[in-house]
Amino acid sequence: MERWPELAERWAGVAHPDYCRRIDAHCKWLRAQASHVRAVAPIFVDDYTAWCEASDTDPEDGRARYAAERLAEGEAVPWPPRRNEACWCGSQRKYKKCCGPQPPGPMHRP
């Protein structure tokens, strides 16, 4: 969080499971707005930091481009998971018992 103040402002107090549920709700909300979401690209700090250094990218500004590259390279997780598949968030629980019940909503709701 010290590396990217923008992330700290929005997410420092949010637990990882809550963050994942917000991502899932946002994907559902985007789909309801006629935007097609086909995958989620998890970002791991060490990998992202190395990519930023190699591509001379400011970490505050590069997340979308990094996620797009991960998708293009086949490293993104399909969304939504199919029936009885594990949740995309990595919990190893079935999607329908993990992030699946989350209702649609924009990412940065109050």
FISEPA-112902 format. One record per residue: residue in one letter; x, y, z of N, C-alpha, C, O in turn. Coordinates in nm, 4 decimals. Layout:
REM residues N
{rec A {X Y Z} {X Y Z} {X Y Z} {X Y Z}}
...
//
This chain:
REM residues 110
{rec M {0.0818 -0.1197 0.0000} {0.0000 0.0000 0.0000} {0.0865 0.1265 0.0000} {0.0459 0.2303 -0.0524}}
{rec E {0.2060 0.1169 0.0592} {0.2946 0.2328 0.0593} {0.3411 0.2670 -0.0817} {0.3689 0.3831 -0.1119}}
{rec R {0.3498 0.1646 -0.1693} {0.3981 0.1875 -0.3057} {0.2979 0.2639 -0.3903} {0.3367 0.3421 -0.4771}}
{rec W {0.1683 0.2419 -0.3656} {0.0658 0.3010 -0.4499} {-0.0407 0.3673 -0.3638} {-0.1378 0.3028 -0.3241}}
{rec P {-0.0232 0.4956 -0.3349} {-0.1170 0.5670 -0.2477} {-0.2619 0.5599 -0.2948} {-0.3532 0.5560 -0.2124}}
{rec E {-0.2842 0.5583 -0.4271} {-0.4215 0.5502 -0.4775} {-0.4900 0.4219 -0.4298} {-0.6067 0.4240 -0.3908}}
{rec L {-0.4173 0.3113 -0.4332} {-0.4737 0.1857 -0.3840} {-0.4995 0.1934 -0.2338} {-0.6021 0.1456 -0.1854}}
{rec A {-0.4074 0.2528 -0.1614} {-0.4217 0.2621 -0.0167} {-0.5448 0.3430 0.0214} {-0.6160 0.3073 0.1153}}
{rec E {-0.5700 0.4508 -0.0503} {-0.6855 0.5350 -0.0199} {-0.8161 0.4575 -0.0330} {-0.9075 0.4760 0.0473}}
{rec R {-0.8252 0.3721 -0.1324} {-0.9502 0.3006 -0.1585} {-0.9596 0.1657 -0.0901} {-1.0692 0.1235 -0.0532}}
{rec W {-0.8467 0.0961 -0.0719} {-0.8534 -0.0449 -0.0351} {-0.7795 -0.0859 0.0911} {-0.7870 -0.2027 0.1292}}
{rec A {-0.7088 0.0038 0.1574} {-0.6256 -0.0345 0.2717} {-0.7044 -0.1073 0.3800} {-0.6522 -0.2011 0.4402}}
{rec G {-0.8271 -0.0673 0.4063} {-0.9041 -0.1288 0.5133} {-0.9979 -0.2394 0.4682} {-1.0812 -0.2853 0.5463}}
{rec V {-0.9856 -0.2828 0.3436} {-1.0773 -0.3831 0.2888} {-1.0088 -0.5198 0.2885} {-0.9017 -0.5363 0.2300}}
{rec A {-1.0709 -0.6165 0.3534} {-1.0174 -0.7529 0.3555} {-1.0239 -0.8140 0.2159} {-1.1110 -0.7788 0.1364}}
{rec H {-0.9310 -0.9065 0.1859} {-0.9243 -0.9672 0.0532} {-1.0580 -1.0304 0.0096} {-1.0989 -1.0087 -0.1045}}
{rec P {-1.1274 -1.1072 0.0944} {-1.2562 -1.1632 0.0497} {-1.3582 -1.0549 0.0140} {-1.4354 -1.0713 -0.0805}}
{rec D {-1.3589 -0.9454 0.0885} {-1.4505 -0.8354 0.0567} {-1.4121 -0.7680 -0.0745} {-1.4988 -0.7310 -0.1536}}
{rec Y {-1.2826 -0.7525 -0.0970} {-1.2345 -0.6964 -0.2229} {-1.2798 -0.7839 -0.3398} {-1.3272 -0.7327 -0.4412}}
{rec C {-1.2653 -0.9150 -0.3256} {-1.3059 -1.0075 -0.4322} {-1.4562 -0.9991 -0.4575} {-1.4997 -1.0015 -0.5727}}
{rec R {-1.5344 -0.9894 -0.3530} {-1.6797 -0.9767 -0.3713} {-1.7142 -0.8467 -0.4433} {-1.8066 -0.8434 -0.5246}}
{rec R {-1.6403 -0.7395 -0.4138} {-1.6652 -0.6132 -0.4846} {-1.6288 -0.6247 -0.6323} {-1.6988 -0.5718 -0.7186}}
{rec I {-1.5197 -0.6936 -0.6607} {-1.4807 -0.7154 -0.8009} {-1.5915 -0.7933 -0.8722} {-1.6310 -0.7580 -0.9833}}
{rec D {-1.6410 -0.8987 -0.8084} {-1.7449 -0.9803 -0.8687} {-1.8727 -0.8986 -0.8907} {-1.9347 -0.9072 -0.9967}}
{rec A {-1.9113 -0.8201 -0.7908} {-2.0301 -0.7348 -0.8044} {-2.0125 -0.6362 -0.9192} {-2.1068 -0.6087 -0.9933}}
{rec H {-1.8914 -0.5834 -0.9335} {-1.8641 -0.4880 -1.0408} {-1.8734 -0.5558 -1.1780} {-1.9272 -0.4982 -1.2726}}
{rec C {-1.8209 -0.6776 -1.1881} {-1.8317 -0.7523 -1.3142} {-1.9782 -0.7744 -1.3504} {-2.0164 -0.7592 -1.4665}}
{rec K {-2.0598 -0.8100 -1.2527} {-2.2028 -0.8290 -1.2774} {-2.2689 -0.6976 -1.3169} {-2.3544 -0.6946 -1.4054}}
{rec W {-2.2293 -0.5895 -1.2514} {-2.2840 -0.4576 -1.2820} {-2.2463 -0.4166 -1.4237} {-2.3298 -0.3651 -1.4981}}
{rec L {-2.1193 -0.4396 -1.4616} {-2.0760 -0.4082 -1.5985} {-2.1555 -0.4885 -1.7002} {-2.1959 -0.4353 -1.8035}}
{rec R {-2.1781 -0.6157 -1.6717} {-2.2560 -0.7000 -1.7629} {-2.3979 -0.6448 -1.7778} {-2.4542 -0.6460 -1.8872}}
{rec A {-2.4552 -0.5964 -1.6672} {-2.5899 -0.5375 -1.6725} {-2.5907 -0.4072 -1.7533} {-2.6952 -0.3657 -1.8033}}
{rec Q {-2.4742 -0.3429 -1.7659} {-2.4611 -0.2194 -1.8445} {-2.4234 -0.2493 -1.9890} {-2.3876 -0.1583 -2.0638}}
{rec A {-2.4310 -0.3754 -2.0286} {-2.4019 -0.4222 -2.1650} {-2.2524 -0.4246 -2.1966} {-2.2142 -0.4194 -2.3136}}
{rec S {-2.1678 -0.4323 -2.0947} {-2.0244 -0.4511 -2.1162} {-1.9938 -0.5985 -2.0956} {-2.0396 -0.6595 -1.9990}}
{rec H {-1.9177 -0.6542 -2.1853} {-1.8878 -0.7969 -2.1776} {-1.7610 -0.8190 -2.0949} {-1.6527 -0.7747 -2.1331}}
{rec V {-1.7752 -0.8871 -1.9826} {-1.6600 -0.9245 -1.9006} {-1.6369 -1.0720 -1.9243} {-1.7263 -1.1537 -1.9024}}
{rec R {-1.5178 -1.1065 -1.9689} {-1.4920 -1.2474 -1.9984} {-1.3879 -1.3104 -1.9074} {-1.3743 -1.4327 -1.9038}}
{rec A {-1.3138 -1.2271 -1.8330} {-1.2114 -1.2822 -1.7447} {-1.1698 -1.1787 -1.6409} {-1.1922 -1.0586 -1.6566}}
{rec V {-1.1090 -1.2292 -1.5353} {-1.0510 -1.1449 -1.4313} {-0.9011 -1.1764 -1.4300} {-0.8619 -1.2931 -1.4309}}
{rec A {-0.8190 -1.0739 -1.4280} {-0.6742 -1.0935 -1.4296} {-0.6179 -1.0612 -1.2914} {-0.5975 -0.9443 -1.2586}}
{rec P {-0.5928 -1.1637 -1.2107} {-0.5347 -1.1379 -1.0786} {-0.3967 -1.0737 -1.0921} {-0.3186 -1.1088 -1.1805}}
{rec I {-0.3690 -0.9802 -1.0039} {-0.2402 -0.9121 -1.0046} {-0.1697 -0.9424 -0.8729} {-0.2218 -0.9139 -0.7650}}
{rec F {-0.0506 -1.0007 -0.8834} {0.0317 -1.0287 -0.7665} {0.1412 -0.9228 -0.7608} {0.2070 -0.8951 -0.8611}}
{rec V {0.1603 -0.8646 -0.6445} {0.2469 -0.7481 -0.6300} {0.3880 -0.7718 -0.6831} {0.4400 -0.6882 -0.7568}}
{rec D {0.4509 -0.8834 -0.6476} {0.5885 -0.9067 -0.6937} {0.5969 -0.9148 -0.8463} {0.6874 -0.8575 -0.9069}}
{rec D {0.5024 -0.9860 -0.9079} {0.5011 -0.9971 -1.0540} {0.4745 -0.8614 -1.1188} {0.5378 -0.8246 -1.2178}}
{rec Y {0.3798 -0.7879 -1.0610} {0.3443 -0.6571 -1.1155} {0.4613 -0.5594 -1.1029} {0.4893 -0.4836 -1.1957}}
{rec T {0.5287 -0.5613 -0.9892} {0.6434 -0.4736 -0.9683} {0.7521 -0.5016 -1.0708} {0.8095 -0.4092 -1.1283}}
{rec A {0.7799 -0.6286 -1.0932} {0.8816 -0.6656 -1.1923} {0.8404 -0.6199 -1.3310} {0.9241 -0.5704 -1.4064}}
{rec W {0.7140 -0.6351 -1.3666} {0.6643 -0.5923 -1.4972} {0.6766 -0.4411 -1.5111} {0.7181 -0.3915 -1.6159}}
{rec C {0.6406 -0.3673 -1.4054} {0.6508 -0.2211 -1.4104} {0.7941 -0.1764 -1.4336} {0.8197 -0.0850 -1.5120}}
{rec E {0.8872 -0.2412 -1.3650} {1.0274 -0.2056 -1.3825} {1.0758 -0.2396 -1.5233} {1.1463 -0.1604 -1.5858}}
{rec A {1.0379 -0.3570 -1.5731} {1.0818 -0.3992 -1.7065} {1.0215 -0.3141 -1.8172} {1.0849 -0.2924 -1.9205}}
{rec S {0.8998 -0.2661 -1.7965} {0.8327 -0.1883 -1.9011} {0.8376 -0.0384 -1.8748} {0.7734 0.0396 -1.9451}}
{rec D {0.9143 0.0021 -1.7728} {0.9268 0.1440 -1.7359} {0.7888 0.2089 -1.7213} {0.7607 0.3132 -1.7803}}
{rec T {0.7038 0.1440 -1.6410} {0.5666 0.1901 -1.6194} {0.5474 0.2306 -1.4746} {0.5925 0.1610 -1.3836}}
{rec D {0.4811 0.3426 -1.4529} {0.4484 0.3860 -1.3178} {0.3406 0.2922 -1.2631} {0.2356 0.2767 -1.3256}}
{rec P {0.3642 0.2300 -1.1485} {0.2666 0.1360 -1.0920} {0.1275 0.1967 -1.0699} {0.0278 0.1247 -1.0743}}
{rec E {0.1197 0.3277 -1.0463} {-0.0103 0.3924 -1.0281} {-0.0934 0.3888 -1.1560} {-0.2163 0.3908 -1.1503}}
{rec D {-0.0272 0.3834 -1.2706} {-0.0965 0.3964 -1.3985} {-0.1012 0.2698 -1.4831} {-0.1701 0.2683 -1.5851}}
{rec G {-0.0312 0.1640 -1.4451} {-0.0145 0.0503 -1.5344} {-0.1046 -0.0690 -1.5132} {-0.0963 -0.1650 -1.5898}}
{rec R {-0.1906 -0.0674 -1.4124} {-0.2677 -0.1885 -1.3803} {-0.3554 -0.2368 -1.4958} {-0.3602 -0.3568 -1.5231}}
{rec A {-0.4238 -0.1467 -1.5629} {-0.5129 -0.1887 -1.6722} {-0.4322 -0.2508 -1.7869} {-0.4723 -0.3527 -1.8431}}
{rec R {-0.3195 -0.1895 -1.8209} {-0.2373 -0.2431 -1.9291} {-0.1792 -0.3796 -1.8916} {-0.1741 -0.4707 -1.9743}}
{rec Y {-0.1359 -0.3926 -1.7670} {-0.0829 -0.5204 -1.7186} {-0.1911 -0.6275 -1.7226} {-0.1658 -0.7397 -1.7667}}
{rec A {-0.3119 -0.5936 -1.6766} {-0.4226 -0.6894 -1.6792} {-0.4559 -0.7302 -1.8223} {-0.4822 -0.8474 -1.8491}}
{rec A {-0.4548 -0.6338 -1.9144} {-0.4825 -0.6646 -2.0550} {-0.3768 -0.7585 -2.1131} {-0.4093 -0.8485 -2.1905}}
{rec E {-0.2518 -0.7377 -2.0762} {-0.1452 -0.8268 -2.1236} {-0.1615 -0.9674 -2.0658} {-0.1403 -1.0665 -2.1357}}
{rec R {-0.1987 -0.9757 -1.9403} {-0.2214 -1.1078 -1.8795} {-0.3341 -1.1802 -1.9519} {-0.3250 -1.3004 -1.9769}}
{rec L {-0.4400 -1.1079 -1.9856} {-0.5517 -1.1674 -2.0601} {-0.5031 -1.2158 -2.1963} {-0.5341 -1.3278 -2.2370}}
{rec A {-0.4277 -1.1329 -2.2666} {-0.3772 -1.1698 -2.3990} {-0.2849 -1.2912 -2.3928} {-0.2783 -1.3699 -2.4872}}
{rec E {-0.2143 -1.3059 -2.2816} {-0.1218 -1.4180 -2.2650} {-0.1897 -1.5422 -2.2073} {-0.1236 -1.6431 -2.1829}}
{rec G {-0.3202 -1.5354 -2.1856} {-0.3943 -1.6504 -2.1343} {-0.3781 -1.6725 -1.9847} {-0.4022 -1.7827 -1.9352}}
{rec E {-0.3374 -1.5685 -1.9121} {-0.3145 -1.5819 -1.7693} {-0.4293 -1.5288 -1.6843} {-0.4171 -1.5217 -1.5620}}
{rec A {-0.5381 -1.4922 -1.7458} {-0.6545 -1.4434 -1.6715} {-0.7465 -1.5618 -1.6389} {-0.7386 -1.6678 -1.7009}}
{rec V {-0.8325 -1.5406 -1.5415} {-0.9257 -1.6438 -1.4961} {-1.0618 -1.6167 -1.5607} {-1.1145 -1.5065 -1.5456}}
{rec P {-1.1207 -1.7137 -1.6323} {-1.2508 -1.6907 -1.6953} {-1.3562 -1.6477 -1.5928} {-1.3612 -1.6987 -1.4809}}
{rec W {-1.4400 -1.5528 -1.6342} {-1.5483 -1.5049 -1.5490} {-1.6758 -1.4959 -1.6298} {-1.6706 -1.4520 -1.7447}}
{rec P {-1.7892 -1.5348 -1.5764} {-1.8071 -1.6020 -1.4483} {-1.7712 -1.7498 -1.4611} {-1.7761 -1.8065 -1.5702}}
{rec P {-1.7353 -1.8113 -1.3491} {-1.7075 -1.9552 -1.3542} {-1.8317 -2.0322 -1.3969} {-1.9446 -1.9897 -1.3723}}
{rec R {-1.8090 -2.1453 -1.4609} {-1.9217 -2.2297 -1.5020} {-1.9793 -2.3022 -1.3815} {-1.9229 -2.2996 -1.2722}}
{rec R {-2.0904 -2.3655 -1.4037} {-2.1617 -2.4358 -1.2972} {-2.0687 -2.5299 -1.2210} {-1.9947 -2.6082 -1.2805}}
{rec N {-2.0739 -2.5205 -1.0896} {-1.9984 -2.6044 -0.9959} {-1.8463 -2.5883 -1.0040} {-1.7731 -2.6716 -0.9506}}
{rec E {-1.7980 -2.4838 -1.0692} {-1.6540 -2.4595 -1.0725} {-1.6105 -2.3811 -0.9491} {-1.6915 -2.3163 -0.8827}}
{rec A {-1.4809 -2.3886 -0.9202} {-1.4249 -2.3110 -0.8102} {-1.4351 -2.1623 -0.8413} {-1.4349 -2.1215 -0.9574}}
{rec C {-1.4438 -2.0831 -0.7371} {-1.4528 -1.9381 -0.7533} {-1.3241 -1.8845 -0.8148} {-1.2159 -1.9378 -0.7902}}
{rec W {-1.3359 -1.7815 -0.8929} {-1.2229 -1.7184 -0.9594} {-1.1276 -1.6526 -0.8588} {-1.0118 -1.6272 -0.8922}}
{rec C {-1.1740 -1.6246 -0.7363} {-1.0944 -1.5491 -0.6392} {-0.9838 -1.6307 -0.5740} {-0.8990 -1.5751 -0.5042}}
{rec G {-0.9834 -1.7609 -0.5956} {-0.8779 -1.8447 -0.5405} {-0.9106 -1.9072 -0.4061} {-0.8241 -1.9699 -0.3450}}
{rec S {-1.0326 -1.8919 -0.3590} {-1.0704 -1.9451 -0.2282} {-1.0828 -2.0978 -0.2269} {-1.0851 -2.1588 -0.1200}}
{rec Q {-1.0906 -2.1586 -0.3431} {-1.1133 -2.3026 -0.3602} {-1.2560 -2.3440 -0.3279} {-1.2886 -2.4626 -0.3343}}
{rec R {-1.3419 -2.2483 -0.2932} {-1.4831 -2.2781 -0.2719} {-1.5545 -2.2689 -0.4059} {-1.5051 -2.2054 -0.4991}}
{rec K {-1.6709 -2.3326 -0.4153} {-1.7499 -2.3186 -0.5374} {-1.7953 -2.1734 -0.5497} {-1.8253 -2.1070 -0.4505}}
{rec Y {-1.7994 -2.1264 -0.6731} {-1.8388 -1.9883 -0.7001} {-1.9740 -1.9563 -0.6385} {-1.9927 -1.8493 -0.5806}}
{rec K {-2.0683 -2.0489 -0.6508} {-2.2035 -2.0231 -0.6005} {-2.2086 -2.0108 -0.4483} {-2.3066 -1.9599 -0.3940}}
{rec K {-2.1040 -2.0569 -0.3786} {-2.0978 -2.0468 -0.2324} {-1.9999 -1.9390 -0.1867} {-1.9868 -1.9139 -0.0669}}
{rec C {-1.9319 -1.8759 -0.2804} {-1.8296 -1.7761 -0.2471} {-1.8725 -1.6387 -0.2988} {-1.9563 -1.5736 -0.2363}}
{rec C {-1.8181 -1.5940 -0.4093} {-1.8494 -1.4616 -0.4644} {-1.9795 -1.4590 -0.5436} {-2.0370 -1.3521 -0.5642}}
{rec G {-2.0262 -1.5745 -0.5881} {-2.1447 -1.5823 -0.6738} {-2.2699 -1.5131 -0.6225} {-2.3375 -1.4471 -0.7014}}
{rec P {-2.3048 -1.5245 -0.4943} {-2.4274 -1.4613 -0.4457} {-2.4234 -1.3088 -0.4391} {-2.5260 -1.2455 -0.4142}}
{rec Q {-2.3077 -1.2500 -0.4609} {-2.2941 -1.1046 -0.4523} {-2.3833 -1.0372 -0.5572} {-2.3749 -1.0710 -0.6753}}
{rec P {-2.4697 -0.9412 -0.5157} {-2.5535 -0.8711 -0.6146} {-2.4708 -0.7721 -0.6966} {-2.3652 -0.7282 -0.6510}}
{rec P {-2.5168 -0.7362 -0.8168} {-2.4439 -0.6402 -0.8990} {-2.4315 -0.5050 -0.8287} {-2.5210 -0.4631 -0.7553}}
{rec G {-2.3200 -0.4385 -0.8523} {-2.3007 -0.3041 -0.7983} {-2.1689 -0.2461 -0.8461} {-2.0739 -0.3207 -0.8698}}
{rec P {-2.1613 -0.1139 -0.8609} {-2.0368 -0.0534 -0.9057} {-1.9265 -0.0709 -0.8014} {-1.9538 -0.0781 -0.6816}}
{rec M {-1.8041 -0.0775 -0.8473} {-1.6886 -0.1047 -0.7619} {-1.6746 -0.0054 -0.6477} {-1.6497 -0.0449 -0.5337}}
{rec H {-1.6899 0.1201 -0.6765} {-1.6631 0.2236 -0.5755} {-1.7910 0.2820 -0.5186} {-1.8097 0.4036 -0.5142}}
{rec R {-1.8770 0.1939 -0.4760} {-1.9987 0.2413 -0.4089} {-1.9619 0.2792 -0.2648} {-1.8603 0.2336 -0.2124}}
{rec P {-2.0431 0.3610 -0.2026} {-2.0123 0.4006 -0.0639} {-2.0159 0.2821 0.0301} {-1.9924 0.2977 0.1500}}
//
